[in-house]
Amino acid sequence: MLVFVGLGLHDARDVSLRGLREVEAADRVFAELYTSAPFVSGEELRETLGRDVRVLTREQVEEERVPLEAAEDRRVVFLVGGEPMTATTHVELMVEAERRGIPTRIVHSSSIVTAAPSLLGLMGYKFGRDTTLPFPYRGKLARSPLDVVEENLERGLHTLVLLDIKREEDRYLTAGRAVELMLEADGPVQPDTLVAAVARAGSDDPRAAAGYASEMVGRDLGPPLHCLVVPGDLHFKEAEALVEVAGAPDEVVEE
């Protein structure tokens, strides 16, 4: 059996009681920390969960399929950041396991997809498709994330913009730099566009901030991880929340 257990948003303490029980019952425990859990270490997992945990590289997961091979004749737990099936590679592992006749199970966990709206006081059902803003490649910013924001704005929907992680290089795209890149691209985000940001969701010191893009460029939200939300049409309760919780300008309520 292959059991996917979500690690939540911040550290090993986010593992649910159900997930802990699965870890205790497993023959082998693996973890991948490259998709969305950059501040969890293998040592922390071992100390918190009380089990030997083998941390896998991207190649061991996506090419060698180590968790899948081990689950052929053993009960395997695969620890992954956030909600397990938000990463395509995990879905592929689940599908391949089912094809091989290996039973699978998912122990769900918290996700930035729901945490960011919660910290900002926004309604989850008013979000359109989310996107990821990568670091510029050879000096150029990918256009596709901007297209997603533009499409959602045209429909009056909010956009969750995840920000690039380069764990192996210890590089994390910050909210301020992301807004700056979007402004430089001269796309749907203009200086007077309302933008919200969330930092360190799930930690003991999360931060929520909102303001016009020209102001958010210089906003220091502290250490990563960061993400952005570009709001669409705001319900008056959402507008009030952005003002009171995230420090958005008062005129947002009147718009």
C-alpha positions as CSV (number, residue, x, y, z in Angstrom):
1,M,0.0,0.0,0.0
2,L,1.1,3.6,-0.7
3,V,-0.2,6.2,1.7
4,F,0.3,9.9,0.8
5,V,0.4,12.0,4.0
6,G,0.3,15.8,3.8
7,L,2.8,17.7,5.8
8,G,0.8,20.9,5.9
9,L,2.1,24.4,5.4
10,H,5.0,25.0,7.7
11,D,6.7,22.3,9.8
12,A,6.4,18.7,11.0
13,R,4.0,19.7,13.7
14,D,1.3,20.2,11.0
15,V,1.0,16.4,10.4
16,S,-2.5,15.4,11.5
17,L,-3.1,12.7,14.1
18,R,-4.4,10.4,11.3
19,G,-1.2,11.0,9.4
20,L,0.9,10.2,12.5
21,R,-1.0,6.9,12.9
22,E,-0.2,6.0,9.3
23,V,3.5,6.8,9.9
24,E,3.5,4.6,13.0
25,A,2.0,1.7,11.0
26,A,4.2,2.0,8.0
27,D,7.0,-0.4,7.0
28,R,8.9,2.4,5.2
29,V,8.6,6.2,5.4
30,F,9.7,8.4,2.6
31,A,9.5,12.2,2.2
32,E,10.0,14.7,-0.6
33,L,10.6,18.3,0.4
34,Y,11.3,20.0,-2.9
35,T,7.8,20.9,-4.1
36,S,6.4,22.9,-1.2
37,A,8.0,22.2,2.2
38,P,11.4,23.9,2.0
39,F,11.7,24.6,5.7
40,V,11.1,21.0,6.9
41,S,14.2,18.9,7.3
42,G,14.6,15.2,7.4
43,E,16.1,15.5,10.9
44,E,13.0,17.4,12.1
45,L,10.7,14.8,10.6
46,R,12.6,12.0,12.3
47,E,12.5,13.7,15.7
48,T,8.9,14.8,15.5
49,L,7.4,11.6,14.1
50,G,9.7,9.2,15.9
51,R,10.5,7.2,12.7
52,D,13.3,6.9,10.3
53,V,12.4,9.0,7.3
54,R,14.3,8.8,4.0
55,V,14.2,12.1,2.2
56,L,14.1,11.6,-1.6
57,T,15.4,13.8,-4.4
58,R,13.3,14.8,-7.4
59,E,15.0,12.2,-9.5
60,Q,14.3,9.4,-7.0
61,V,10.6,10.3,-7.0
62,E,9.9,11.3,-10.6
63,E,12.3,9.0,-12.5
64,E,13.2,6.1,-10.2
65,R,9.7,6.0,-8.5
66,V,11.3,4.9,-5.2
67,P,8.0,5.1,-3.1
68,L,6.1,3.1,-5.8
69,E,8.7,0.3,-6.0
70,A,8.9,0.0,-2.2
71,A,5.0,-0.2,-2.0
72,E,4.9,-3.3,-4.2
73,D,5.1,-5.6,-1.1
74,R,5.2,-3.2,1.9
75,R,3.1,-0.5,3.5
76,V,4.7,2.7,2.6
77,V,4.0,6.3,3.7
78,F,5.1,9.1,1.4
79,L,5.2,12.5,3.2
80,V,4.7,15.5,1.0
81,G,4.3,19.2,1.7
82,G,0.8,20.8,1.9
83,E,-2.1,19.0,0.5
84,P,-0.7,15.8,-1.2
85,M,-2.4,16.0,-4.6
86,T,-1.7,19.6,-5.5
87,A,1.5,18.4,-7.2
88,T,1.1,16.7,-10.5
89,T,3.9,14.3,-9.8
90,H,2.0,12.9,-6.8
91,V,-1.1,12.4,-8.9
92,E,1.0,10.5,-11.4
93,L,2.3,8.2,-8.7
94,M,-1.2,7.5,-7.4
95,V,-2.4,6.6,-10.9
96,E,0.6,4.4,-11.6
97,A,0.1,2.6,-8.3
98,E,-3.5,1.9,-9.0
99,R,-2.5,0.5,-12.4
100,R,-0.1,-1.8,-10.7
101,G,-2.7,-3.0,-8.3
102,I,-1.1,-1.2,-5.3
103,P,-3.8,0.2,-3.0
104,T,-3.5,3.9,-2.3
105,R,-4.7,6.2,0.4
106,I,-4.6,10.0,1.0
107,V,-4.3,11.7,4.3
108,H,-5.3,15.3,3.5
109,S,-3.7,18.4,5.0
110,S,-3.8,22.2,4.9
111,S,-3.0,23.9,1.7
112,I,-2.0,27.4,0.7
113,V,-5.0,27.3,-1.7
114,T,-7.3,27.7,1.3
115,A,-4.9,29.3,3.8
116,A,-4.2,32.4,1.8
117,P,-7.9,33.4,1.3
118,S,-8.5,32.7,5.0
119,L,-5.6,34.9,6.2
120,L,-6.9,37.7,3.9
121,G,-10.6,37.3,4.6
122,L,-11.4,36.5,1.0
123,M,-14.1,34.1,-0.1
124,G,-12.7,30.9,-1.5
125,Y,-15.4,30.3,-4.1
126,K,-14.6,33.7,-5.7
127,F,-11.1,32.5,-6.9
128,G,-10.4,31.6,-10.5
129,R,-7.5,29.4,-11.7
130,D,-4.3,29.8,-9.7
131,T,-0.9,30.2,-11.2
132,T,2.8,30.2,-10.4
133,L,5.2,33.1,-11.1
134,P,8.7,31.8,-11.8
135,F,12.0,33.6,-11.5
136,P,12.8,35.3,-14.9
137,Y,14.6,33.0,-17.3
138,R,17.4,34.7,-19.2
139,G,16.0,38.0,-18.1
140,K,12.5,37.3,-19.4
141,L,9.3,36.7,-17.3
142,A,7.0,34.0,-18.4
143,R,3.8,35.4,-19.9
144,S,1.4,32.6,-19.0
145,P,1.0,33.6,-15.3
146,L,0.1,37.1,-16.4
147,D,-2.5,35.7,-18.8
148,V,-4.1,33.8,-16.0
149,V,-4.4,36.9,-13.8
150,E,-5.8,38.8,-16.8
151,E,-8.4,36.1,-17.6
152,N,-9.5,36.0,-13.9
153,L,-9.8,39.8,-13.6
154,E,-12.0,39.9,-16.7
155,R,-14.3,37.5,-15.0
156,G,-14.2,39.4,-11.7
157,L,-12.4,36.5,-10.0
158,H,-9.4,36.6,-7.5
159,T,-6.1,35.0,-8.5
160,L,-3.8,33.1,-6.2
161,V,-0.2,33.6,-7.5
162,L,2.3,31.1,-6.0
163,L,5.9,32.2,-6.1
164,D,8.9,30.3,-7.3
165,I,11.0,28.1,-5.0
166,K,14.6,27.2,-5.8
167,R,15.3,25.1,-2.6
168,E,18.7,23.8,-3.9
169,E,19.9,27.3,-4.4
170,D,18.2,28.7,-1.3
171,R,16.3,31.2,-3.4
172,Y,12.6,32.1,-2.8
173,L,10.7,34.7,-4.8
174,T,9.4,37.4,-2.4
175,A,6.0,39.1,-2.7
176,G,7.7,42.5,-3.3
177,R,10.0,41.3,-6.0
178,A,7.1,39.4,-7.7
179,V,5.0,42.5,-7.8
180,E,7.9,44.4,-9.2
181,L,8.3,41.8,-12.0
182,M,4.7,42.0,-12.9
183,L,4.8,45.8,-13.1
184,E,7.8,45.6,-15.3
185,A,6.0,43.2,-17.6
186,D,3.3,45.9,-18.2
187,G,0.5,43.3,-18.0
188,P,-2.7,43.3,-16.1
189,V,-1.0,44.4,-12.8
190,Q,-0.6,48.2,-13.0
191,P,0.6,50.6,-10.3
192,D,-2.9,51.2,-9.1
193,T,-3.9,47.6,-9.1
194,L,-4.9,46.2,-5.6
195,V,-2.6,43.4,-4.6
196,A,-2.5,41.3,-1.5
197,A,0.2,39.1,-0.1
198,V,0.6,36.4,2.5
199,A,3.9,35.4,4.2
200,R,4.6,32.2,6.2
201,A,1.1,30.8,6.2
202,G,0.8,28.1,8.8
203,S,3.6,29.4,11.0
204,D,3.4,31.1,14.4
205,D,4.0,34.5,12.7
206,P,2.0,34.7,9.4
207,R,1.7,38.0,7.7
208,A,-1.1,39.4,5.5
209,A,-0.7,42.7,3.7
210,A,-2.6,44.5,0.9
211,G,-2.2,47.7,-1.0
212,Y,-1.7,49.1,-4.4
213,A,1.0,47.5,-6.5
214,S,3.2,50.5,-6.5
215,E,3.2,50.4,-2.7
216,M,3.6,46.6,-2.4
217,V,6.9,46.6,-4.2
218,G,8.7,48.1,-1.2
219,R,6.8,46.2,1.4
220,D,9.0,43.9,3.6
221,L,7.0,40.9,4.7
222,G,10.0,39.1,6.3
223,P,11.2,35.6,5.5
224,P,9.5,33.4,2.9
225,L,7.5,31.6,1.9
226,H,5.3,34.3,0.2
227,C,2.4,34.3,-2.2
228,L,0.3,36.9,-3.9
229,V,-3.4,37.3,-4.4
230,V,-4.7,39.7,-7.1
231,P,-8.3,40.4,-6.1
232,G,-11.1,40.6,-8.7
233,D,-14.5,42.1,-7.8
234,L,-14.7,42.4,-4.0
235,H,-17.8,41.7,-1.9
236,F,-18.0,44.5,0.7
237,K,-17.2,42.1,3.4
238,E,-14.0,41.1,1.6
239,A,-13.1,44.7,1.2
240,E,-13.6,45.3,4.9
241,A,-11.4,42.3,5.7
242,L,-8.6,43.5,3.5
243,V,-8.6,46.9,5.2
244,E,-8.9,45.6,8.7
245,V,-6.8,42.5,8.5
246,A,-4.3,43.3,5.7
247,G,-4.0,47.1,5.9
248,A,-5.5,47.9,2.5
249,P,-6.3,51.5,1.9
250,D,-9.6,52.6,3.3
251,E,-11.0,53.6,-0.1
252,V,-11.1,49.9,-1.1
253,V,-14.3,49.6,1.0
254,E,-15.9,52.5,-1.0
255,E,-15.0,51.3,-4.4
